[in-house]
Amino acid sequence: MNIVFCADKGVLPGLHVSAYSLLDRISPEVATTRFHIFSDALDEGDIDLLHQTLGSLNKPYSLELRRVDPTQFHGYPSLNGSWATYYRLGVPKELDVDRFLYVDADTLCDLDVSPLASLEMGEAPMAWVPEAPLALAADLGVVNQLNHTPQDLYFNAGVMLVNRVAWIQQKISEQCMEYIASHKPAFHDQSAMNYVLFRKSLELDEKYNCIANMRKNWCWVKQSYGQVNRVIHFLDYPKPWDLGAEWVHPQYHLWKSVLQKTAMKDFQSWHHTPARRLPKCKKSFTGYKKSIKDKLLFFGYLCGIKVKGIKVT
């Protein structure tokens, strides 16, 4: 099975957690799990450390670092000063495989993803998980551009199963880059893929991309690692490795429980590393404010207090 990450040094703690948990939970019947890391910044030292994390599981795997030239994306809107989010649009032309699973580094995988290797995709270029009904999506640019119905969906690009042959034949990457160049969308390549793949993609079960900050999913993320049976996606700010996340992130202990199994187990958010990200914009500060509120509500939920949007269990 081929798994793709697009990463820079700022997400290294998350990359270790995501890759470790994917390999840990994948079926022993999978001959070899092949990790492909697309990056303009990671070096051999970073890859050696990742080998330490993955090698500790004693499962067959391979790990390949593929260099990306970021200058090809200069002029496009950056995400926190990085163009790494666009790298996944170039993967289909660079990776000679029938299909691959792209996964964001801000995820924790607590289920076996190997069944996706045999999912029937037909001519669909991609399968991914809906985030919301299209009419209610936060991506207003895409919402207003599409002639949608109440049944249409808006998808999250954190986990994507790509049918590489169909993707290339339909020139999805080219269409997405044209859209980004023309519209400078607020949600970057996710906006572009939702527009270009409108009614052309398949819907994956929500267990493959369970967004942690949605209260409807708190019944899952309250579980310990090994019991969640979901791919947990730590969307928005702060990430579990961002400055101060130890104190303000609602699900930090779940993420930390896997980090402790990796070669980066001693990482702390205040350490002087490229992953120590300070909030620099209004969106970041808003995220921290919401995270503090959610941490208090999540604690109350764990204590049995009724919280709007979820059932008490």
C-alpha positions, -999 to +999 in steps of 0.1 A: +000+000+000+013+034-009+009+063+015+018+099+007+027+128+030+036+164+020+055+179+048+079+206+060+099+208+092+071+226+110+050+195+111+076+168+120+060+158+154+027+153+136+043+134+108+058+109+133+025+104+150+006+100+118+031+076+101+036+055+132-001+051+139-008+042+102+019+015+102+009+003+137-027-003+128-023-016+092-031-052+087-002-077+091-014-092+058-001-061+039+032-071+024+049-037+026+036-003+035+054+023+013+057+058+026+064+086+002+073+120+017+072+150-006+091+179+008+113+209-001+128+211+034+133+177+051+168+163+051+184+129+056+186+135+094+148+139+095+143+107+075+167+088+097+147+098+127+115+088+110+131+054+103+137+050+140+100+057+147+087+032+120+114+006+126+103+002+162+071-015+150+090-044+133+066-043+103+077-043+066+078-008+052+098+014+029+104+052+032+113+075+003+119+112+004+110+130-028+122+166-033+098+193-044+108+227-059+086+252-041+093+281-065+068+266-089+041+277-065+054+312-057+026+336-064+000+313-051-015+321-016+007+304+010-005+285+041+013+298+072+042+308+050+045+274+033+034+261-001+035+224+010-003+221+008+000+223-030+026+196-033-001+169-033-013+182-067+020+172-082+021+137-067+001+118-094+027+127-120+056+119-098+045+086-083+043+056-107+015+036-089-021+028-096-034+045-065-022+060-033-036+073+000-027+109+008-028+117+045-023+151+063+004+152+090-021+165+115-038+131+118-037+101+141-048+068+125-065+043+148-079+019+122-066-003+094-066+016+062-056-014+040-092-021+028-089+011+007-063-006-015-091-027-030-120-002-030-137-001-064-133+034-078-142+030-115-134+062-134-135+084-102-102+103-098-106+104-060-125+093-029-126+115+002-148+123+033-175+150+033-170+178+058-204+194+055-234+198+032-221+221+004-247+248+012-234+250+048-197+249+040-174+277+053-158+279+018-181+305+005-162+311-027-168+275-039-204+275-025-213+306-045-196+293-077-214+260-079-250+254-089-256+230-061-285+211-046-292+203-009-277+168-016-243+181-027-214+178-003-182+197+005-152+175+011-122+177+034-088+171+017-070+157+048-074+121+037-077+113+000-076+080-019-064+089-054-070+068-085-039+080-102-047+069-138-081+086-138-066+117-122-040+121-149-064+113-178-089+139-165-061+165-159-073+172-124-040+188-113-039+212-142-075+223-136-069+228-099-038+250-105-057+270-131-085+275-105-060+286-078-043+310-101-076+326-112-094+327-078-068+327-050-092+306-030-094+309+008-090+272+013-062+268-012-061+235-031-090+221-011-112+248-026-098+239-060-104+202-057-140+207-044-147+229-075-129+207-101-142+174-087-178+186-081-199+154-086-169+135-099-155+120-068-165+091-044-175+095-008-155+076+018-169+065+051-165+092+077-143+070+099-114+077+075-114+115+084-130+122+118-125+159+125-116+162+162-129+197+168-164+188+156-184+181+188-204+154+171-171+134+170-162+138+207-178+105+214-149+090+194-120+112+204-126+106+241-115+070+237-079+059+242-056+050+213-065+015+202-102+020+208-111+050+186-115+031+153-112+063+133-086+085+115-086+115+138-079+148+120-067+177+143-080+204+121-075+242+126-054+259+153-036+251+174-022+217+163-012+194+191+024+203+187+019+241+185+031+264+213+011+258+245-010+229+230-001+208+261-024+231+281-051+242+256-057+215+230-088+194+240-074+161+227-037+166+234-034+136+257-047+113+229-021+127+205+007+126+231-001+090+239+011+081+204+039+106+202+055+089+233+059+058+211+079+076+185+115+088+182+102+123+190+088+113+224+107+141+242+093+169+220+077+198+239+060+227+222+084+252+238+115+235+225+135+256+200+127+236+169+111+245+135+079+230+148+076+257+175+050+278+158+039+311+173+004+324+165+010+352+140-024+361+126-060+368+137-070+333+126-044+317+149-055+337+179-091+329+172-082+292+170-065+293+204-095+311+219-118+284+206-095+256+217-095+269+253-133+270+253-134+235+237-110+221+263-133+232+291-164+219+273-146+186+265-136+181+301-172+188+311-184+163+285-160+136+300-176+143+334-211+137+320-222+173+316-245+179+287-228+199+260-247+214+230-242+194+198-234+160+214-252+134+235-242+126+270-229+090+272 
